[in-house]
Amino acid sequence: MVFKSKFDEVDIPVKPFSDFFFEHFDKYGDEVALVEAVKGKTYTFKQMKRSCERVASAMIRKGWKKGDVVCIFSYNSPEYCIAFHGLAAAGLTITTCNPAYTVEETQHQLKDSNAKCVFTVKDYLDKVKEICAGLTHCSEVFLMDEESSLNDTAGSKSVSISLFKDLMNDDGSHFCNRPKNIDPKEDVLVIPYSSGTTGLPKGVMLTHYNLVANLCQLKPNNLLRLDFKHDSLIAILPFFHIYGMVVIMSLALYQGAKVVSMKKFEPNSFLAAIQKYRVTVLPLVPPIILFLCKSPLVKEYDLSSVREIFSGAAPLGKEQAEEVTSKLGIKCLRQGYGMTELSPTSHFPPRDAGMRHGSGGMTLPNTECLIIDTETGASLPIGQDGEVWVRGPQVMKGYLNNEKATSETISKEGWLHTGDIGHFDQDHHLYITDRLKELIKCKGFQVPPAQLESVLLTHPAIQECAVVGKPDDRAGELPKAYVVLRQGQVTSALEIQQFLAEKVAPYKRLAGGVEFVSEIPKTASGKILRRVLKQKEMEAAKK
């Protein structure tokens, strides 16, 4: 059964991303587009557009050509947005990188993407010098800090360092020379890296058309429509991640909303920024929502401006959704579904759908879905769990330099195999129950870790948790929980096991035990790295 979108199809213009992105900026004019939360540095829409054009002009003047790859290696800032959209306007291809990566991890990405320069900040300059020193094709670095000076630009024998503000001070005369031969459906705009359904990080090739399509698909009023002059978003999620890149750094600005950027999550600064800038929309991930639920600091700030929360990147439990909406006094918390390979969104609930706990929303316009039985390959009907397949204009072009992984992920008919297990309800809302590769197989039964984690988080002593399968000779795997306790709380493994046992089927109980830890390993976007914990269990089983 093919699940088609219930929404009317939308027109998707076939044009370069920048032409589409900036089309309303003249109307937005002197309204504030970007603000740095702590220092208060701002750019209006007019200033942002002009700065992006100057950056594009400067790069073209320097001889950069369409398709040349540039890496951005930085924390969030207004200048990050200007660099990204300025480079895009010049027809360049951007690969965004997590600055927490090691030198070796970053070198792998820069080699694979053939990035020829890096945009970074002083905090990471020494690391970037070391990264570039080990590469033959990446020898230029631009420092994006506003306060950077020529004293900071001493490079090495193989690396030259320039100031980003010099690009922004270009006269703009070469902007008219930007490439006119961009093929939106073929030319790659951005290469974020993702592990995809399995394996090591791979370069995800997203075209100009992919990103334009996703902004158009989310535009209808009952989906993700933001109000010019009234809405402002907090940008605590990293811009290098697809969620921050498209939903915050692109969609919000395209619709005229103000973006309040933060370098990193710090509880008091985060809450103070919401209060100071009267933030209306919070795009978050479950760990930050959990902070809002649990932290007593929340009561010390005026968060009355918040009208809505978006949650993504990982499942959010019913109890946490109810708790945060009650605590903040808001009625709207919406969870979407997607992945880097989907630019990133394929499902989102309309604003008038109400809170459907656990749902990833409805299929976006111009998009189709299948639910596939993982054993037989048959298409499944409403209510039955299987692997989610998606087809639509937001599906990536493929994995960079990896035809094998591309063919394994995208069928000849254009269906992207997400690796997620889920089902549709009668109203065509999608529910993700778990990852295909993360399901725990216990005595022949499938145990979804996310379900157990959601229940465990209702325990008053538990701050965070992750559940993985512990190898067992008889059962195959046994569910085991890694638990972070709330400050000042004390409990036992046995008590937690008994707590869960009362709420789940016998085969889902924590027969593999409970281990108390100081933190749960996560990606920068807040997704639990169960594979790290799983590897730990597998290594322990070999001893």
C-alpha positions in Angstrom: 0.0 0.0 0.0 1.4 3.4 -1.0 0.7 6.1 1.5 0.4 9.3 -0.5 0.4 12.7 1.1 -3.0 14.1 2.3 -1.8 17.6 1.4 -2.2 19.3 -1.9 0.9 19.2 -4.0 3.0 22.3 -4.0 4.9 24.0 -6.8 8.7 23.6 -6.5 10.6 26.1 -8.6 13.6 24.7 -10.4 16.1 27.4 -9.6 19.4 27.8 -7.7 18.9 27.7 -3.9 20.2 31.2 -3.3 17.8 32.7 -5.9 14.9 31.1 -4.0 16.2 31.8 -0.5 16.7 35.5 -0.9 13.5 36.2 -2.9 11.7 38.0 0.0 14.6 39.6 1.8 14.0 43.0 0.2 10.5 43.0 1.7 11.9 42.0 5.1 14.3 44.9 4.9 15.4 46.4 8.2 13.8 43.8 10.4 16.4 41.8 12.4 17.3 38.5 10.8 20.2 37.4 12.9 21.3 38.1 16.5 24.1 36.6 18.6 22.4 35.7 21.9 25.2 36.7 24.3 26.9 39.6 22.7 23.8 41.0 21.0 25.4 41.5 17.5 22.7 41.8 14.9 22.2 41.8 11.2 19.0 43.0 9.5 17.7 41.1 6.4 19.0 43.8 4.2 22.5 43.7 5.9 22.6 39.9 5.7 21.7 39.8 2.0 24.3 42.5 1.2 27.0 40.6 3.3 26.2 37.3 1.5 26.5 39.0 -1.9 29.9 40.5 -0.9 31.2 37.1 0.3 30.1 35.5 -2.9 31.7 38.3 -4.9 35.0 38.0 -3.0 35.2 34.2 -3.5 34.5 34.6 -7.2 37.2 37.3 -7.4 39.6 34.9 -5.8 39.0 32.4 -8.5 36.7 29.9 -6.8 34.5 28.0 -9.3 31.1 26.3 -9.3 31.3 23.0 -7.5 34.5 23.7 -5.5 34.0 22.4 -2.0 34.4 24.5 1.1 34.2 23.3 4.7 32.6 25.2 7.6 34.1 24.1 10.9 32.5 26.2 13.6 30.0 26.8 16.3 26.8 28.7 15.6 27.0 32.4 14.9 25.4 35.0 12.6 28.6 34.9 10.5 28.1 31.1 10.1 24.8 31.9 8.4 26.4 34.6 6.2 29.3 32.3 5.2 26.9 29.4 4.3 24.5 31.5 2.2 27.3 33.6 0.7 29.2 30.5 -0.4 26.0 29.0 -1.8 25.3 32.2 -3.7 28.8 31.9 -5.3 27.8 28.4 -6.6 30.1 26.6 -4.3 29.4 23.3 -2.5 29.5 23.3 1.3 30.4 20.5 3.6 29.6 21.2 7.2 31.6 19.6 9.9 31.2 18.9 13.6 34.0 20.8 15.4 34.0 18.1 18.1 35.5 15.7 15.5 39.0 14.6 16.0 41.7 15.6 13.5 41.6 12.2 11.9 37.8 12.2 11.6 37.8 15.7 10.0 40.6 14.8 7.6 38.5 11.8 6.4 35.6 14.1 5.7 37.8 16.7 3.9 39.6 14.1 1.9 36.3 12.4 0.9 34.6 15.7 0.0 37.7 17.2 -1.6 37.3 20.4 0.4 39.8 23.0 -0.6 39.4 25.5 2.3 38.0 25.8 5.8 35.9 28.5 7.4 36.5 28.4 11.1 36.9 30.5 14.3 39.9 31.2 16.6 38.8 28.6 19.1 39.5 25.9 16.6 42.3 27.5 14.6 45.1 25.3 16.0 43.1 22.2 15.3 42.3 23.3 11.8 46.0 24.0 11.1 46.8 20.5 12.2 44.0 19.1 10.0 45.1 21.0 6.9 48.8 20.3 7.5 48.0 16.6 6.8 46.2 17.3 3.5 47.6 18.3 0.1 44.4 19.8 -1.3 43.2 22.0 1.6 45.5 25.0 2.2 43.4 28.0 2.9 41.6 29.0 6.1 39.2 31.9 6.8 38.7 33.1 10.4 35.0 34.1 11.0 35.4 35.8 14.4 34.4 39.5 14.1 37.2 40.4 16.5 39.9 38.5 14.6 42.8 40.6 13.4 45.9 40.1 11.2 47.8 39.1 14.4 45.7 35.9 14.4 46.5 34.9 10.8 50.0 33.5 11.1 49.7 30.2 9.2 52.2 27.4 8.6 54.2 26.4 5.6 51.1 24.7 4.0 48.3 26.9 5.3 47.4 30.5 4.6 44.9 32.3 6.8 42.6 35.2 5.9 39.9 37.1 7.6 36.3 36.5 6.8 35.4 40.1 7.5 37.6 41.1 4.6 35.3 39.0 2.4 32.3 40.8 3.9 34.0 44.1 3.0 34.3 43.3 -0.7 32.8 45.9 -3.0 30.4 43.2 -4.4 31.3 44.0 -8.0 31.9 40.3 -8.9 28.6 39.1 -7.6 27.2 39.6 -11.1 29.7 37.0 -12.3 28.2 34.2 -10.2 27.6 31.0 -12.2 24.6 31.0 -14.5 24.9 27.4 -15.4 23.7 25.8 -12.2 21.5 22.7 -12.8 19.4 22.6 -9.6 18.5 19.0 -9.9 22.0 17.8 -10.5 24.4 20.2 -8.9 25.2 19.5 -5.2 24.8 22.4 -2.8 25.7 20.8 0.5 27.4 17.6 1.6 26.6 16.9 5.3 27.9 13.6 6.6 25.7 10.9 8.0 26.0 7.3 9.0 22.8 6.7 7.1 21.1 3.4 7.9 24.4 1.7 8.8 28.1 2.1 8.8 30.7 4.9 8.9 29.8 8.5 8.1 29.1 9.1 4.4 28.8 12.3 2.4 25.1 13.0 1.6 24.8 14.8 -1.7 21.9 17.3 -1.4 21.2 19.3 -4.5 19.9 22.9 -4.8 16.5 21.3 -5.8 16.5 19.1 -2.7 16.7 22.0 -0.3 14.3 24.2 -2.3 11.8 21.4 -2.3 11.9 20.8 1.4 11.4 24.5 2.1 8.4 24.5 -0.2 7.0 21.3 1.3 7.0 22.9 4.8 5.6 26.2 3.7 1.8 25.7 3.8 0.1 27.5 6.8 -0.9 24.3 8.6 2.6 22.8 8.5 5.7 24.9 9.4 4.6 28.4 8.6 6.4 31.2 10.5 5.2 34.8 10.8 7.3 37.6 9.5 7.9 40.3 12.2 6.4 38.2 14.9 8.3 34.9 15.2 11.8 34.3 16.5 13.6 31.0 16.9 16.4 30.0 19.2 19.3 28.4 17.3 20.9 26.1 19.9 21.0 23.2 17.6 24.2 23.2 15.5 24.1 24.6 12.0 26.4 21.9 10.8 23.6 19.4 11.5 20.8 19.1 8.9 18.1 20.1 11.4 19.8 23.3 12.2 21.0 23.9 8.7 17.6 23.6 6.9 14.9 24.2 9.5 16.5 27.1 11.4 19.3 28.6 9.2 17.3 28.4 6.0 13.5 27.9 6.5 13.2 30.4 9.4 15.1 33.1 7.6 13.4 32.4 4.3 10.1 33.1 5.9 11.3 36.2 7.7 11.6 35.0 11.3 14.5 36.2 13.5 17.2 33.6 14.4 18.9 33.9 17.8 22.1 32.0 17.6 24.1 30.4 20.5 27.5 28.9 20.5 26.6 26.1 22.8 24.0 25.0 25.3 24.5 26.5 28.7 21.4 26.4 30.9 21.2 30.0 32.2 22.3 31.5 28.9 19.8 29.5 27.0 16.9 30.5 29.3 18.1 34.1 29.4 18.2 34.3 25.6 14.6 33.1 25.4 13.5 35.7 27.9 15.6 38.6 26.5 14.7 38.1 22.8 11.1 37.0 23.4 11.6 33.8 21.5 8.4 32.3 20.2 9.5 29.0 18.7 11.9 26.5 20.2 13.4 23.9 17.7 14.8 21.4 20.1 15.9 17.8 20.6 14.7 15.5 23.4 17.6 16.0 25.8 17.0 19.8 25.9 13.3 19.2 26.3 14.1 16.9 29.2 16.2 19.7 30.7 13.1 22.0 30.5 11.1 19.3 32.2 13.5 18.6 35.0 15.5 21.8 35.8 14.4 24.1 38.6 16.1 26.9 36.8 13.2 27.2 34.3 11.0 28.8 37.0 13.5 31.7 37.3 12.9 33.0 33.8 10.0 34.5 31.9 9.4 32.1 29.0 5.8 33.3 28.4 6.8 34.3 24.8 7.1 30.7 23.7 4.1 29.4 21.8 5.5 26.3 20.2 8.2 23.6 20.4 9.4 21.5 17.5 11.1 18.3 18.5 13.3 16.2 16.1 16.4 14.1 15.6 15.2 11.4 18.2 11.9 10.2 19.6 10.2 12.1 22.5 8.1 10.2 25.0 4.5 11.1 25.8 5.3 11.9 29.4 8.0 14.3 28.5 5.8 16.1 25.9 3.0 16.5 28.4 5.3 17.7 31.1 7.1 20.4 29.1 3.9 21.8 27.6 2.3 21.9 31.0 5.4 23.5 32.6 5.7 26.2 29.9 1.9 26.7 29.5 1.9 26.0 25.8 -0.5 24.0 23.7 1.6 23.1 20.7 4.5 20.7 20.6 5.1 19.0 17.3 7.4 16.2 16.4 8.6 15.8 12.8 10.4 12.9 11.1 13.2 12.9 8.7 16.9 12.3 8.2 19.9 13.9 6.5 19.2 11.9 3.4 15.7 13.5 3.2 17.0 17.1 3.3 15.8 16.5 6.1 12.0 16.3 6.5 9.5 13.8 5.1 6.8 14.1 7.8 5.4 16.8 9.9 2.1 17.3 11.7 -0.2 20.2 10.7 -0.7 22.8 13.4 -4.4 21.9 13.9 -3.8 18.2 14.3 -3.3 18.4 18.1 -0.7 16.6 20.0 -0.4 13.0 18.9 2.2 11.6 21.2 4.9 9.5 19.5 3.8 10.6 16.0 6.3 11.9 13.5 3.5 13.6 11.6 1.9 13.3 8.2 3.5 12.7 4.9 4.6 16.1 3.4 3.3 17.3 0.0 4.7 15.7 -3.1 5.9 12.7 -1.0 5.0 9.0 -0.9 5.7 6.3 1.6 5.7 2.5 1.9 5.9 0.3 5.0 7.8 -2.8 4.1 7.9 -6.1 5.9 11.6 -6.7 6.7 11.2 -10.5 6.4 9.1 -10.8 3.2 9.6 -7.5 1.4 5.8 -7.1 1.2 4.1 -3.7 1.5 2.1 -3.5 4.7 -1.2 -1.8 5.4 -2.2 0.7 8.2 -1.3 -0.3 11.7 1.5 -2.8 10.9 5.1 -2.1 11.6 7.8 -2.4 8.9 10.7 -0.4 7.5 9.7 3.1 6.3 10.5 3.8 2.6 10.2 7.4 1.3 10.0 8.8 -2.3 9.9 12.5 -3.1 11.8 15.5 -4.3 13.7 15.8 -1.0 15.4 12.4 -1.4 19.2 12.9 -1.7 21.1 12.5 -5.0 23.1 9.8 -3.3 26.2 9.2 -1.2 29.4 10.8 -2.4 32.0 8.4 -3.8 29.9 5.4 -2.7 27.7 3.9 -5.4 27.3 0.7 -3.4 25.8 2.4 -0.4 23.7 4.6 -2.6 22.2 1.6 -4.5 21.6 -0.2 -1.1 19.7 2.8 0.2 17.8 4.1 -2.8 16.0 1.7 -5.1 15.8 2.0 -8.9 12.3 3.3 -8.4 13.5 6.1 -6.2 12.4 4.7 -2.8 14.8 5.6 0.0 15.1 2.9 2.6 15.3 4.8 5.9 16.3 1.9 8.2 13.5 3.0 10.6 10.7 0.8 11.8 7.2 2.3 12.0 3.6 2.3 10.9 0.7 4.6 9.9 -2.5 5.0 11.9 -6.0 5.4 10.4 -5.4 9.2 10.0 -2.1 8.6 8.2 0.1 9.8 11.0 3.5 8.1 11.0 4.8 6.4 14.2 8.4 5.4 14.4 8.9 2.5 16.8 12.7 2.0 16.4 15.7 1.6 14.2 16.0 -1.5 12.1 19.5 -2.1 13.3 18.8 -1.2 16.9 15.9 -3.5 17.6 16.8 -5.9 20.4 16.0 -9.5 19.5 15.1 -11.3 22.8 13.8 -14.9 22.6 12.5 -14.3 19.1 10.7 -11.1 20.1 11.6 -7.6 18.9 12.2 -5.1 21.7 12.3 -1.4 20.7 14.8 0.5 22.9 13.1 3.8 22.5 9.9 2.5 24.1 11.7 1.3 27.2 13.7 4.5 27.4 10.4 6.5 27.3 9.0 4.5 30.2 12.2 4.7 32.2 12.3 8.5 31.9 9.1 8.7 33.9 11.0 7.4 37.0 11.5 10.4 39.3 15.2 9.5 39.9 16.2 9.1 36.3 17.7 12.1 34.3 18.7 10.2 31.1 18.9 6.7 29.9 19.7 4.4 27.0 18.7 0.8 26.4 20.7 -1.7 24.3 20.8 -5.4 23.8 23.2 -7.4 25.9 24.4 -10.6 24.2 23.1 -13.8 25.8 23.7 -17.4 24.7 20.1 -18.5 25.4 17.9 -15.4 24.6 20.1 -13.9 21.9 19.9 -10.5 23.6 18.6 -9.2 26.8 17.6 -5.5 27.4 20.0 -3.6 29.5 19.7 0.0 30.6 22.4 2.6 31.1 21.1 5.2 33.5 22.1 8.8 34.6 20.5 9.7 37.9 19.2 13.2 38.7 21.4 15.2 41.0 20.8 14.2 44.6 18.7 11.1 43.8 19.6 7.6 44.9 18.0 4.3 43.8 19.1 0.8 43.0 19.3 -1.3 39.8 16.8 -3.7 41.3 14.3 -0.9 42.0 14.6 0.4 38.4 14.2 -3.2 37.0 11.0 -3.6 39.1 9.7 -0.2 38.1 9.9 -1.1 34.4 8.7 -4.7 34.9 5.3 -3.4 36.1 4.8 -1.5 32.8 6.0 -3.7 30.0 5.7 -7.3 28.7 7.9 -9.9 30.3 10.3 -10.2 27.4 10.9 -6.4 27.5 12.1 -6.4 31.1 15.7 -5.4 32.0 17.0 -8.9 32.3 20.4 -7.7 31.1 20.6 -5.4 34.1 21.1 -1.7 34.9 24.4 0.2 34.8 24.7 3.7 36.3 26.8 6.1 34.3 27.7 9.8 34.4 26.5 10.5 30.9 24.9 8.9 27.8 26.9 9.1 24.6 25.1 11.2 22.0 25.6 12.9 18.6 25.8 16.7 18.5 22.1 16.7 17.5 21.1 14.8 20.7 20.6 11.4 19.2 21.7 8.5 21.5 24.7 6.6 20.2 23.4 3.2 21.1 26.0 1.6 18.8 28.7 2.8 21.2 27.0 1.1 24.2 26.3 -1.9 22.0 29.9 -2.2 21.1 30.8 -2.1 24.8 28.5 -4.9 25.6 29.8 -7.0 22.7 33.4 -6.5 23.8 32.4 -7.4 27.4 30.8 -10.6 26.2 34.0 -11.8 24.5 36.0 -11.7 27.7 
